[in-house]
Amino acid sequence: MAKRLSRWGLCLATLAVPAFAAAQTITLKVHHFLGPQSIQHTKMLADWCSNIARDSNNRLQCQIFPAMQLGGSPPQLFDQAKDGVADVVWTVAGYSAGRFPKSEIFELPFMMTNADATSRAAWDYVQKYAMDEYAQVKLLAVHVHGPGNIFTRNKPITSLADFKGMKLRAPTRLTTKMLGMLGATPVGMPVPQVPEALSKGVIDGAVIPYEVAPGLRVHELTRFVAEPDRSYEALYTTFFIVPMNKARYDSLPADLRAVIDKNSGREFSAFLGRTQAGNDVPGRATFASTAGYTINTIPKAELEKWKQATDKLDDEWVEDMNKRGVDGKALLAAARDLIKSYTR
């Protein structure tokens, strides 16, 4: 009898192991390149982590590592998600030049209307046309930032002619080409390198949105900003991605994968774009309140000249897609139609 009870107890213990394991807390390592005070850290990624904790009854948790604390450089973040160095990352797709050619369409000049609409459009576009670029990861979101501006140290940019001879930081391949077409000398670099490059005179200015600029001390390191008329399509934007390690996602129990799925996709993409762009308002206020700082609004008539100067970049992108065996013209039309459909 004692032996039978012992065997029964062993059986119960064996059955209890998977249930206990399933209830264990799983902590995801989330990695990004901006500081701990950035809105990406305190709001965008933090809210996502809170949401998956809530929806999983706290079985899913996050540990967010800012400022490349897990090592490496910003261009390596996508591979960190792919290889499992981190479970989830937030990064700029264009930091890996040429790796996401179909996705970078949203960085073409004068493509974006607003960050909410364009982020929604970007998610739909990627799902239909560019998922092959993310086959190695579980893609959680894609988004863009608010309208970009041009910050300069010693000379304002008010017209197309002012670009000539200016060394301007560019974040991605297409913005590098855009600045070259405008007459500037583009210098590519991830945004964390901007403060040092400005302070040492390596660059004369940088294209970035208002939201990230105060955290980089741009209001201290420059004196002028060219702000394109907000009623016109944005001069440029940057394409961001939130990939998750595929093996980590696949290893989760089905109900926890469902939690990740619930908190991924179009609405998460729109939230990220809308939230990041919303931080342009306090960012701009920092520059408006800085003594001696000049904000130059670039009117529509002048922006038309800039658009004409960069129009051939669309054609180059289409041609590049065609060489890859993809109908570039159809993709360009699809992206524009999606942005239009979401723009209010």
Secondary structure, DSSP 8 states (H G I E B T S, - for coil): -HHHHHHHHHHHHHHHHHHHHHHS-EEEEEE-SS-TTSHIIIIIHHHHHHHHHHHTTTSEEEEEE-TTTTSS-GGGHHHHHHHTSSSEE-EEGGGSTTSSTTGGGGGSTT--S-HHHHHHHHHHHIIIIIGGGGTTEEEEEEEE-S--EEEESSS---SGGGGTT-EEEESSHHHHHHHHHHT-EEEE--GGGHHHHHHTTS-SEEEE-GGGTGGGTHHHH-SEEEEE-TTS--S---EEEEEEEHHHHHHS-HHHHHHHHHT-SHHHHHHHHHHHHHTHHHHHHHHHTSTT-EEEEE-HHHHHHHHHHHHHHHHHHHHHHHHTTS-HHHHHHHHHHHHHHH--
